[in-house]
């Protein structure tokens, strides 16, 4: 499928060293934002924006080369059936548009659906206990019964249990991964990934062949929080990536649900309920009643667009 010049230019900007990708995504959504970016003129005045503006101006003569590199990345993704979705596209997830640190592009195997606007991330530790795995599977199955899309990160433990339970119940699940779309981590979840690509979507915010790294999985958590209406933490220690996602979700203005069993075993979870507006839940009904109708998400994006176009 041919790629437009605008989309290719957006990807080329992501190839420029020292440019914050979240900044690119925010700027590109504004009126004439891409044109301003390409000329090294940004509306934001943060240190990141000043650094990016200078880097882009210095790299102008290299943009044709960066466009060619970007085209190669798109072709690489297409080899495994992944399509490119950017913030310039209408089918970019609306839930994700509402956060401040959204990725400028996604590579997707499978497809998004309108039903995914009513989604919840189910997350937890890779070193899950037997009870944690059971609770994850039960939460996922009950969410499916309520017509909710289950989002998780394809990791071992809680994530794997949530994905498999969703698929077994005939529901939709999205896997937001911490590597490029051509890779599968952990390797033993390759079969699971193929099932998800058929019945939901595998989502990556990285170049197709990017390996996992210390920074990629936290960024994955940012996107997983953004793409869902809320996050349910099943089982997680104070150093877990799932705890990080709970913090990110609160920063995004999303709902954070902590299982009662988690609040009974983890001090951080009790503090989040007491001081950070996280919600202790004992049943899936406690989660579902907090979800917004998709119409409210569409309305929020309309308001966002109106504000963005004022710049």
Residue, then its C-alpha position, 0 to 999 in steps of 0.5 A: x500500500x502506498x504511503x503518503x508524503x505527509x506520513x513519510x515525513x512524520x516518520x522521517x522526523x522520528x529518525x532525526x536524533x535528539x527529537x522527542x517522539x511524544x513532542x512530534x506526536x503532539x505538534x503534528x496533530x495541531x493545525x499545520x503542525x507537520x509543516x511547522x515541524x519540517x521547518x523547525x518551528x514548534x508551538x511548544x516552548x519547553x527545553x525538549x521543543x527548543x532542542x528538537x527545533x534546532x535538531x530538525x533545522x540542522x537535519x533538513x538536508x538529511x530528511x530525504x535520506x530519513x524518508x527513505x529509511x522510514x519507507x524501508x521500515x514500513x516495508x519491513x513491517x508489511x512483510x509480517x502483515x503489519x500496517x502503519x497508523x500515525x497520528x495523522x490518520x483517522x483510525x489512530x486510537x481515540x483513547x490514545x489521542x487523549x494522553x500527552x505522551x502519545x506515540x507518533x506512529x503504531x505498527x499493528x498486526x490485526x485491527x482495531x474496532x469501535x468496541x476497543x474504545x471500551x477497553x481495560x488493561x489487565x496487568x501484573x507481575x511476570x512472576x505470578x503466583x498460581x492465585x494471581x494467574x487464576x485471578x487474571x484469567x477470571x477478570x479477563x473472562x468476566x470483562x469479556x462477558x461485559x463486552x469489554x476489550x482486554x488490553x495487556x502486554x504479552x509478558x509472562x505471568x499475569x499478561x499471558x493469563x489475561x490474553x489466553x482467557x480472553x481468547x478462550x472466552x471469545x473476546x477481543x484482546x490487544x497486546x501492546x508490546x515492548x519490541x518491534x512488530x517483527x519480534x516476539x518477546x517472550x519467544x514462548x508467546x509466539x503462538x499466543x501472538x498469532x491468535x491475538x493478531x487474528x482475533x484482536x491486534x498486536x500493537x507496537x510503537x517502535x521500528x519493526x525490528x527494534x529489540x526490547x531494551x530497558x527503555x522500551x517496556x516503560x514506554x510500552x506501559x505508557x501506551x498500554x495505559x493510554x489505549x485503555x480506559x483504565x488499568x486493573x492491577x492483579x498482582x504486583x510488587x512495589x518495583x513492578x512495571x504494573x505499579x508503574x503503569x498504575x502511576x501512569x494511568x493516574x497521570x493520564x486521568x484514567x481509572x486505576x483498579x487494584x484488586x482487594x487481594x493486592x491491597x491486602x498484600x502490598x503497602x503501595x497499593x493501599x497508599x494508592x487507594x488512600x491517597x491517589x484515587x485508585x479504586x479497590x475492586x472485589x468484582x468486575x462490576x466495580x470496574x465496568x460501572x466506571x467505564x465511559x460510553x464510547x460517545x464520551x470518548x468521541x466527544x472528548x476528542x472533538x473538544x481536543x481537536x478544537x483546542x489544538x486548532x486554536x494554535 
